[in-house]
């Protein structure tokens, strides 16, 4: 097994983007195009919905909430990984985009 890529404690959003780039390079995934990353993200979002259903079911039936929560956490991370990869492919600095878009959102009337 190859050594794990180091991830800083409390990483910034930019460090997460850099980490995903390094991970994709290590795994040979940098050739995957933007369209395919979007399709993969769509699959992962579907898995989030399924994991939420499992968590809600575990809460209602006094099931294994910890395992269901961990499953949801893993699906959220898979989705985040694809979001970061998409941003990287498009040359988007998510930290700057996050600040800009949330400033816009705060000025909107909902």
LUMDREN-46333 format. One line per 5 residues: number of its first residue (from 1); their letters; for each residue x, y, z of N, C-alpha, C. Coordinates in steps of 0.05 Angstrom, whole numbers, plus 5000, padded with zeros to 4 digits. Last residue first. Example, Ala and Ser with C-alpha at 12.3 -4.5 7.8 and 13.67 -1.06 7.14 Angstrom:
BEGIN
2> sa> 5257/4955/5142/5273/4979/5143/5258/5001/5157  5264/4886/5156/5246/4910/5156/5264/4934/5156
***
This chain:
BEGIN
110> xxxxx> 4307/5742/5012/4298/5715/5008/4268/5713/5012  4348/5789/4983/4323/5786/4998/4313/5758/4992  4419/5795/4989/4395/5787/4975/4371/5786/4994  4466/5802/5016/4452/5826/5006/4426/5820/4992  4484/5751/5024/4476/5767/5048/4461/5792/5040
105> xxxxx> 4499/5736/4973/4476/5723/4986/4466/5740/5009  4546/5766/4966/4523/5771/4949/4498/5760/4962  4578/5740/5004/4572/5769/5007/4548/5777/4990  4579/5690/4982/4564/5694/5007/4560/5723/5014  4610/5700/4936/4582/5691/4933/4567/5695/4959
100> xxxxx> 4660/5716/4959/4645/5733/4940/4616/5725/4940  4675/5671/4990/4672/5698/5002/4655/5716/4985  4677/5632/4950/4660/5628/4974/4654/5656/4986  4717/5651/4916/4689/5648/4906/4669/5646/4929  4762/5648/4949/4753/5674/4939/4724/5673/4930
95> xxxxx> 4761/5592/4957/4762/5610/4980/4751/5638/4971  4765/5570/4906/4740/5568/4921/4739/5586/4945  4787/5590/4849/4796/5592/4876/4771/5592/4893  4784/5551/4791/4769/5568/4810/4782/5567/4837  4797/5521/4746/4815/5542/4755/4801/5562/4774
90> xxxxx> 4769/5476/4732/4759/5502/4721/4776/5525/4729  4794/5437/4761/4794/5435/4732/4786/5461/4719  4783/5455/4814/4810/5454/4804/4811/5454/4774  4727/5448/4815/4739/5475/4818/4767/5476/4808  4727/5392/4811/4714/5409/4790/4725/5437/4791
85> xxxxx> 4752/5378/4859/4764/5371/4833/4753/5387/4810  4715/5397/4896/4742/5409/4895/4756/5403/4869  4672/5364/4883/4669/5393/4881/4697/5406/4879  4695/5314/4896/4689/5320/4868/4684/5350/4864  4701/5321/4952/4724/5315/4935/4719/5322/4906
80> xxxxx> 4648/5327/4967/4666/5350/4970/4691/5345/4952  4630/5275/4958/4619/5297/4943/4637/5321/4944  4660/5247/4997/4663/5240/4968/4653/5263/4951  4640/5273/5043/4668/5277/5035/4673/5269/5006  4588/5254/5043/4593/5283/5041/4621/5288/5032
75> xxxxx> 4598/5200/5049/4586/5209/5024/4590/5239/5021  4619/5200/5102/4636/5191/5079/4625/5200/5052  4575/5219/5131/4600/5234/5130/4617/5226/5107  4540/5176/5124/4534/5202/5112/4559/5219/5110  4569/5137/5153/4563/5133/5125/4556/5159/5111
70> xxxxx> 4567/5160/5204/4593/5157/5190/4589/5152/5160  4512/5156/5213/4525/5182/5212/4552/5181/5198  4508/5100/5215/4493/5116/5194/4505/5144/5191  4538/5089/5260/4546/5078/5233/4533/5094/5211  4508/5116/5299/4536/5123/5294/4545/5113/5267
65> xxxxx> 4458/5091/5298/4460/5119/5289/4489/5127/5283  4432/5035/5290/4460/5043/5294/4464/5071/5282  4366/5049/5313/4386/5033/5300/4414/5044/5306  4316/5068/5330/4337/5064/5350/4359/5045/5339  4284/5083/5289/4283/5055/5298/4304/5048/5319
60> xxxxx> 4296/5136/5278/4269/5128/5284/4267/5101/5297  4352/5134/5267/4342/5150/5289/4314/5142/5297  4352/5101/5221/4366/5092/5246/4356/5108/5270  4324/5134/5186/4313/5108/5194/4326/5098/5219  4361/5176/5181/4334/5181/5192/4321/5155/5201
55> xxxxx> 4404/5147/5158/4407/5160/5184/4380/5166/5197  4381/5131/5109/4390/5111/5129/4393/5123/5157  4372/5182/5086/4349/5164/5092/4357/5143/5112  4425/5198/5081/4407/5213/5099/4383/5196/5106  4443/5161/5043/4454/5160/5070/4437/5176/5090
50> xxxxx> 4413/5178/4999/4409/5151/5010/4419/5149/5038  4435/5229/4992/4406/5226/4998/4400/5199/5010  4487/5215/4980/4482/5230/5004/4453/5227/5011  4480/5189/4931/4488/5173/4954/4485/5188/4981  4469/5233/4900/4449/5213/4904/4455/5195/4928
45> xxxxx> 4519/5256/4902/4497/5270/4914/4474/5251/4919  4548/5218/4872/4554/5221/4901/4531/5236/4915  4527/5227/4821/4524/5201/4834/4528/5203/4864  4545/5280/4813/4516/5274/4814/4511/5247/4827  4600/5272/4812/4588/5287/4833/4559/5281/4836
40> xxxxx> 4604/5244/4763/4611/5230/4788/4599/5245/4813  4589/5286/4729/4573/5261/4731/4578/5246/4756  4632/5321/4738/4605/5329/4745/4586/5305/4747  4674/5290/4719/4674/5297/4747/4646/5306/4756  4660/5289/4665/4658/5264/4680/4659/5270/4711
35> xxxxx> 4668/5344/4652/4642/5331/4649/4639/5306/4666  4724/5350/4661/4704/5365/4677/4676/5352/4675  4760/5287/4655/4751/5314/4647/4729/5325/4665  4817/5257/4681/4788/5257/4681/4777/5285/4675  4871/5262/4687/4861/5262/4660/4830/5263/4658
30> xxxxx> 4881/5256/4740/4881/5283/4730/4871/5285/4701  4885/5206/4764/4858/5216/4756/4858/5244/4744  4926/5179/4789/4925/5179/4760/4898/5189/4749  4935/5184/4842/4918/5162/4834/4915/5160/4803  4967/5230/4845/4977/5204/4856/4961/5180/4844
25> xxxxx> 4931/5267/4824/4957/5262/4811/4967/5235/4819  4892/5266/4863/4885/5259/4836/4910/5252/4820  4923/5285/4907/4910/5258/4907/4904/5249/4879  4935/5337/4889/4957/5318/4894/4946/5289/4894  4882/5358/4887/4899/5357/4863/4922/5337/4866
20> xxxxx> 4869/5352/4940/4854/5337/4920/4870/5336/4894  4905/5389/4963/4906/5361/4970/4892/5344/4949  4887/5438/4941/4914/5428/4934/4917/5398/4940  4837/5440/4966/4839/5440/4937/4866/5428/4928  4855/5443/5019/4838/5420/5011/4839/5418/4980
15> xxxxx> 4881/5492/5019/4897/5467/5024/4881/5442/5016  4836/5524/5010/4857/5523/4989/4875/5498/4994  4810/5517/5059/4797/5508/5034/4818/5506/5012  4858/5493/5107/4842/5514/5094/4829/5503/5070  4856/5441/5157/4864/5453/5131/4846/5475/5122
10> xxxxx> 4866/5419/5211/4850/5443/5206/4857/5456/5179  4929/5391/5196/4907/5394/5215/4892/5420/5209  4942/5372/5127/4947/5389/5151/4923/5388/5170  4955/5308/5105/4935/5329/5105/4939/5346/5130  4998/5270/5064/4993/5284/5089/4972/5306/5085
5> xxxxx> 4976/5210/5032/4984/5238/5029/4979/5253/5055  4999/5147/5054/4978/5167/5051/4990/5194/5047  5040/5102/5015/5036/5119/5038/5014/5139/5032  5010/5044/4984/5025/5069/4982/5020/5086/5007  5017/4976/5000/5000/5000/5000/5018/5025/5000
***
